[in-house]
Amino acid sequence: MQQESKPNLLLGLDLAAAVLAVVGWLGVLALWLFTVPTADARWLFFMLGLSAMTGTLLPVVRHLNRRFGRAPAPANVLLRRALWPALLAAICAWLQIARTLTWEIAALLAAIFIFIEWLLEVRERSRWDPDSGR
């Protein structure tokens, strides 16, 4: 039973990635073509850009996890790992609009996100129970 539910869960993840990417990129394109840069359009740009980047990066993260991971990661972990670089891209776009983005700030943000992901991984490993297999 568990082997049947695992592909279905990852099929749902692929479907979610496709929906996020298509809605996000089409929304960004529509904003670029049909709106003026007001405050509302900027916030919509960040939201749509975040979903577009997350949906685009999700298959890449899944492939990297399958290729280099020790064990298959659950769908929520794959989604979280795809969300970090998308969030970094959205924050960098926000800082670039204000003309405050530098390479040092981008590298510091990336290091902070990597550190947070590492802390979450350590927490997940510490909660592992060998008797239950989870």
Sequence and secondary structure as in RCSB ss.txt:
>XXXX:A:sequence
MQQESKPNLLLGLDLAAAVLAVVGWLGVLALWLFTVPTADARWLFFMLGLSAMTGTLLPVVRHLNRRFGRAPAPA
NVLLRRALWPALLAAICAWLQIARTLTWEIAALLAAIFIFIEWLLEVRERSRWDPDSGR
>XXXX:A:secstr
 HHHHHHHHHHHHHHHHHHHHHHHHHHHHHHHHH    HHHHHHHHHHHHHHHHHHHHHHHHHHHHHH SS   H
HHHHHHHHHHHHHHHHHHHHHHTT   HHHHHHHHHHHHHHHHHHHHHHHHT  TTTT 
